[in-house]
Amino acid sequence: MKIHPTAIVHPSVELGQGVQVQPYVIIEANVVIGDNSTIGPYCVIGSGTMMGKENHCFAGAQIGVVPQDLKHIKNRFGKTIIGNNNTFREYVTISSSTVYADDIDEKKATVIGDDCLFMACTHVAHDCLIGNRVIMANNSALAGHVKVENYASIGGLSGVHQFCTVGQYSFVGAMSRVSKDVLPYMITEGYPAQCFGPNVIGLQRQGFSSEAISRIRQMYRLLYRSNLNTQQAVEAIIEQIADSPERQIILDFIRNSKRGLSKGPLSPQEAQINPISDELV
């Protein structure tokens, strides 16, 4: 371990092998940091944070700090659980879970998986659940209780409303206002955010076959281009699309959606003249 003499590390902190704690860092009580992690200058690691191996926090990052929630009980700390090999660039803020007066669920936590990239000035609010290999671009922000599934990407300056879910392998374009759930595998962007079709380039990069991408295209057309309502589109997907992991994931996502799906273009005619949808669908 290398701990700079200007750093303030609480005696209860557990540091793994090879951890670097750089100048003017503050690490509060009841923190665990895994092997070969780097805590950059001026970072704060809040009480109750459990961090895995090989994480890198750049200058000024605030990880597991008290949530910005007026219902949070003062002088008590929540939990933040972070996996392995995550990168938190400059001035990233990750809030711990909120503690309520009647809170008896000790499993509550803000959770981040493995291999994620949080670019400079991104924000993850209290009680969010972030999967593996998620990318958040500069100045994007998640409100409380947001779920972001594996391999999702969120563009810069975008905001996601509380309790929304961003589906796996989806892409949220820059400067989007996301107030509904983002369907897996899709590109969603705008103010308010609309779904413009499959994230083809991203899916190809992740090794999806042409057959799987074709099925995803067909499901997009049934949901957003067929003039069917959501229930009718679900029935059509069951009837017309071959059973596959992609079909099951989309059907489960729709059934479990609490806030409803992000809308598509207003009409097939409007979608046909949209340059994004022309290219991707």
C-alpha positions in Angstrom: 0.0 0.0 0.0 1.0 3.6 -0.7 -0.8 6.2 1.4 0.3 9.8 0.9 0.9 11.6 4.2 -1.7 14.2 3.5 -4.5 11.6 3.1 -7.0 11.1 6.0 -7.9 7.4 6.3 -10.2 6.3 9.1 -8.7 3.5 11.3 -11.6 1.2 10.4 -10.8 1.2 6.7 -9.7 -2.0 5.1 -7.3 -1.6 2.2 -6.2 -4.5 -0.1 -2.7 -5.1 -1.5 -1.3 -2.6 -3.9 -3.8 0.1 -3.1 -2.6 3.7 -3.8 -4.1 6.6 -1.8 -2.9 9.8 -3.3 -2.7 13.4 -1.8 -5.5 14.9 0.2 -7.8 11.9 -0.1 -10.5 11.4 2.6 -11.6 7.8 3.3 -14.4 7.6 5.9 -15.3 4.9 8.3 -16.3 1.3 7.4 -14.9 1.4 3.9 -13.3 -1.6 2.1 -11.1 -1.1 -1.0 -9.9 -4.1 -3.0 -6.4 -4.9 -4.3 -4.6 -2.7 -6.8 -7.1 0.1 -6.7 -6.1 3.8 -7.0 -7.8 6.6 -5.2 -6.7 9.8 -6.9 -6.0 13.2 -5.3 -8.8 15.0 -3.5 -11.2 12.1 -3.7 -13.7 11.3 -1.0 -14.8 7.7 -0.3 -17.9 7.8 1.9 -18.8 5.6 4.9 -20.2 2.2 4.0 -18.5 1.9 0.6 -17.3 -1.6 -0.4 -15.1 -1.4 -3.5 -13.7 -4.4 -5.4 -10.3 -4.8 -7.1 -8.5 -2.6 -9.6 -10.8 0.4 -9.5 -9.4 3.8 -10.4 -10.9 7.0 -9.0 -9.4 10.1 -10.7 -9.0 13.5 -9.1 -12.0 14.9 -7.1 -14.3 11.9 -7.4 -16.8 11.5 -4.6 -17.7 7.8 -4.2 -20.4 6.5 -1.8 -21.1 9.9 -0.3 -24.3 11.0 1.6 -27.2 11.1 -0.9 -28.9 14.3 -2.0 -32.2 13.2 -0.6 -34.1 15.2 2.0 -35.6 12.0 3.5 -32.1 10.7 4.3 -31.5 10.5 8.1 -28.7 12.7 9.1 -25.6 11.2 10.8 -26.3 7.8 9.3 -24.7 6.3 6.2 -26.1 4.1 3.5 -24.3 1.5 1.5 -22.4 1.6 -1.8 -21.2 -1.7 -3.4 -18.8 -1.5 -6.3 -17.4 -4.3 -8.3 -14.0 -4.6 -10.1 -12.1 -2.7 -12.7 -14.3 0.4 -12.8 -13.1 3.9 -13.8 -14.4 7.0 -12.2 -13.0 10.0 -13.9 -12.7 13.5 -12.5 -15.4 14.9 -10.3 -17.7 11.9 -10.7 -20.3 11.7 -7.8 -21.8 8.4 -6.6 -24.4 8.6 -3.8 -24.9 5.9 -1.2 -28.3 4.4 -0.6 -30.8 6.4 1.4 -31.6 5.5 5.0 -35.2 6.1 6.0 -36.7 6.2 9.5 -38.5 2.9 9.1 -35.8 1.3 6.9 -35.2 -2.4 8.0 -33.8 -3.6 4.7 -30.1 -4.0 5.2 -29.7 -5.2 1.7 -30.5 -1.7 0.2 -27.5 -0.2 -1.6 -26.3 1.8 -4.5 -24.7 -1.0 -6.7 -22.2 -0.8 -9.5 -21.0 -3.9 -11.4 -17.7 -4.5 -13.2 -15.8 -2.8 -16.0 -17.8 0.4 -16.1 -16.6 3.8 -17.3 -18.0 7.0 -15.7 -16.6 9.9 -17.6 -15.9 13.3 -15.9 -18.7 15.0 -13.9 -21.2 12.1 -14.2 -23.6 11.6 -11.4 -25.3 8.4 -10.0 -27.9 9.1 -7.4 -29.0 7.1 -4.4 -30.2 3.5 -4.7 -29.3 3.1 -8.4 -28.4 -0.3 -9.8 -25.7 -0.3 -12.5 -24.8 -3.4 -14.4 -21.5 -4.5 -16.0 -19.7 -2.6 -18.8 -21.9 0.4 -18.6 -20.6 3.7 -20.0 -21.8 7.1 -18.9 -20.4 10.0 -20.9 -19.5 13.4 -19.5 -22.1 15.3 -17.4 -24.8 12.6 -17.8 -26.8 12.0 -14.6 -29.1 9.3 -13.1 -31.8 10.2 -10.6 -32.6 8.0 -7.6 -33.6 4.3 -8.0 -32.6 4.1 -11.7 -31.5 0.8 -13.1 -29.0 0.6 -16.0 -28.5 -2.9 -17.4 -25.3 -4.5 -18.8 -23.6 -2.9 -21.8 -25.8 0.1 -21.9 -24.3 3.5 -22.9 -25.6 6.9 -21.9 -24.5 10.0 -23.9 -23.2 13.2 -22.5 -25.5 15.8 -20.8 -28.3 13.3 -20.7 -30.6 12.9 -17.7 -32.6 9.8 -16.6 -35.7 10.2 -14.4 -36.0 8.4 -11.1 -37.2 4.7 -11.2 -36.5 4.4 -15.0 -34.7 1.3 -16.4 -32.2 1.6 -19.3 -32.2 -1.8 -21.0 -29.1 -3.8 -21.9 -27.1 -3.0 -25.0 -29.1 0.2 -25.5 -27.6 3.5 -26.4 -29.0 6.8 -25.1 -28.0 9.7 -27.3 -26.4 12.9 -26.0 -28.5 15.6 -24.4 -31.5 13.3 -24.0 -34.3 13.6 -21.4 -35.3 10.1 -20.4 -38.5 9.8 -18.5 -39.6 6.4 -19.7 -37.9 3.0 -19.8 -35.4 2.5 -22.6 -36.0 -0.8 -24.5 -33.0 -3.2 -24.7 -30.9 -3.1 -27.9 -32.3 0.2 -29.1 -31.1 3.8 -29.8 -33.1 6.3 -27.8 -32.5 10.0 -27.8 -34.2 13.4 -27.8 -36.1 15.7 -25.6 -38.2 13.9 -24.6 -36.4 10.7 -25.6 -37.8 8.7 -28.5 -36.8 5.2 -29.7 -35.3 5.4 -33.3 -34.4 1.8 -33.9 -31.8 -1.0 -33.1 -28.4 -0.1 -31.8 -26.9 -2.0 -34.8 -23.3 -0.8 -34.6 -23.2 -1.5 -30.9 -24.7 -4.9 -31.3 -22.3 -5.8 -34.1 -19.4 -4.8 -31.9 -20.6 -7.1 -29.1 -20.8 -10.1 -31.5 -24.5 -10.3 -32.2 -25.3 -12.4 -35.3 -27.1 -11.0 -38.3 -30.0 -13.3 -37.5 -30.3 -11.9 -34.0 -30.1 -8.3 -35.2 -32.8 -9.1 -37.8 -35.1 -10.4 -35.1 -34.5 -7.2 -33.1 -35.3 -5.1 -36.2 -38.6 -7.0 -36.6 -39.6 -6.5 -33.0 -38.8 -2.8 -33.3 -41.1 -2.5 -36.3 -43.9 -4.3 -34.5 -43.6 -2.1 -31.5 -43.1 1.2 -33.2 -44.0 1.1 -36.9 -47.1 -1.1 -37.1 -49.8 1.2 -35.5 -50.4 -1.6 -32.9 -50.7 -0.7 -29.3 -48.1 -2.2 -26.9 -50.3 -5.2 -25.9 -51.1 -6.0 -29.6 -47.4 -5.6 -30.5 -46.5 -8.1 -27.7 -49.0 -10.6 -29.1 -47.6 -10.1 -32.6 -44.0 -10.6 -31.4 -45.0 -13.9 -29.7 -46.8 -15.1 -32.9 -44.3 -13.9 -35.5 -40.8 -13.8 -34.0 -38.9 -17.1 -33.4 -38.2 -17.9 -29.8 -34.7 -16.6 -28.9 -32.9 -14.9 -26.1 -33.5 -11.5 -27.7 -37.2 -12.0 -27.9 -37.5 -13.2 -24.3 -35.4 -10.3 -23.0 -37.6 -7.8 -24.8 -40.9 -9.5 -23.7 -39.7 -9.7 -20.1 -38.6 -6.0 -20.2 -42.0 -4.9 -21.4 -43.9 -6.9 -18.8 -41.7 -5.6 -16.0 -41.7 -2.0 -17.1 -43.1 0.3 -14.4 -42.9 3.7 -16.2 -43.8 2.5 -19.7 -41.6 2.5 -22.8 -40.0 5.5 -24.4 -42.1 6.5 -27.4 -41.2 6.0 -31.0 -41.6 8.6 -33.8 -45.1 9.9 -34.1 -45.9 8.0 -37.2 -44.3 5.7 -39.8 -44.3 8.6 -42.2 -42.3 10.8 -39.8 -39.9 7.9 -39.0 -39.1 7.4 -42.7 -37.7 10.9 -43.0 -35.7 10.7 -39.8 -32.0 10.3 -40.8 -31.2 8.2 -37.7 -34.1 5.7 -38.3 -33.4 5.5 -42.0 -29.9 4.4 -41.3 -30.6 2.0 -38.6 -33.9 0.3 -39.3 
